[in-house]
Amino acid sequence: MKKILLIGASVRVSRLVREVIQKYPDYEFAGVLDSDAAKARDFCAYNGIRPVIYSEKELDKAIREFSPALAIITTSDYTHADYIVRCLDRKVSCLVEKPLCISAQQCQAIWEAQKRNPEVYAVTMHNSRYHNVARKTRELVRSGAIGEVRSIVYNEKLDHFHGSSYFRRWNRHKEFSGGLQIHKSSHHFDRVNFLLGRHPLWVSADGGQTVYGPGNHPAPAKNCRVCPEADKCDFFLDYRKNPVYERLYGAADHVYTPDQCVFDAEADIEDFFNIFVMYEGNIPMSYTLFACANYEGEDFVVEGTEGRLEMSRHAFRKPASRGGDALTLRKENSLKIYRFGNPEPECFNADDDIKDSDHGGCDELIYRDLFANGRSEMLATLEDGIFAVLIGAAANVSMASNGARVDIGDIFVK
């Protein structure tokens, strides 16, 4: 039996825990380490596991007591690097929720730790590259269907429901998450890096707050549940309507709850940004993200010498109930190639692999790579995880320097 130490009892990892229990009996969750003992307790009960619970300072104790074969790290982003380095130096391999970490300095520390300990490994769980349309897009581009790549334009839209979620949780602290350009966009940068098979050379960026944060509305209260203006706020959230949140944060002894005011002064991450990336081979990418769009989705364009690939995935949603989750009304997905002089596109399937599954079936595929025997070429390597972070990290440096160009080679050395 391979024993797992779960570092971070996060909402996101619940699906992984259940999948491992149901499909991969060679693994056992022997320990859970978390800074919030009440959350860890409720997390274990919710997911039907009975591991030993450790505090965030008891990593060495946990490793000493049951010698885990694997650590799964899903704590707040800024803590990833410390846990990764310590696990590798103690000869424990680890799977890390994206992003790998939040800065170039942390990337360097992880890279050096891996070089010191080649007998173990660290892997970032970038599941987005597994999506059906991401795989098909890569297949078309790498097969030469549009010739040589000339440029990429990537536009990401987070709707009212999704975008605001990052501003009511710990993610809204840039020192904890690196901002959406790392916490969220590292998935997108990983997909582009994987599609091109090239590294980024330099980055320039700018961004700010247009909807959330203290400059756009006074914060009447710290949390939605005690806010005197809750009945008239478009961003009101009743986290108790979410069964997972209710189980993990509903007990009276919880201090932290995921309903913090999106206008609070602590929300210092950008809600929009533009990032320009130059790749090896002089391939430019223009990337934008806006965190309060009228609909959810992404538009991805690859201009080639023999054609133009356009991929769009859009979801149109409305509130299911006052302060509750979003109800999807319609999805609009497409994947097309246009040829110069031909008005009719070549169309391909852009829908989810598995309907009504987490992330369109991505999770099932990455779990197979992580826990079954044998791995496919789809699994992101440590180097992949690092370069996905480095674009966002360079963007942060650029934003702090009024959009100055930042060379990747100046902030990270392989």
Buried (B, 14 or more C-beta within 10 A) or exposed (E): EEBBBBBBBBBEBBBBBBBBBEEBEEBBBBBBBBBBBBBBBBBBEBBEBEBBBBBBEBBEBBBEBBEBBBBBBBBBBBBBBBBBBBBBEBEBBBBBBBBBBBBBEBBBBBBEBBEEBEEBBBBBBBBBBBBBBBBBBBEBBEEEBBEEBBBBBBBBBBBBBBBBBBBBBBBBBBEBBBBBBBBBBBBBBBBBBBBBEBBBBBBBBBBEBBBBBBEEBEBBBBBBBEBEBBEEBEBBBBBBBBEBBBBBBBEEEEEBBBBBBBBBEBBBBBBBBBBBBBBEEEBEBBBBBBBBBEBBBBBBBBBBEEBBBBBBBBBBBEBEEEBBBBEEEEBEBBBBBBEEEEEEBBEBEBEBBBEEEBBBBBBBBBBBBBBEEEEEEBBBEBBBBBBBBBBBBBBBBBBEEEBEBBEBEEBBEE
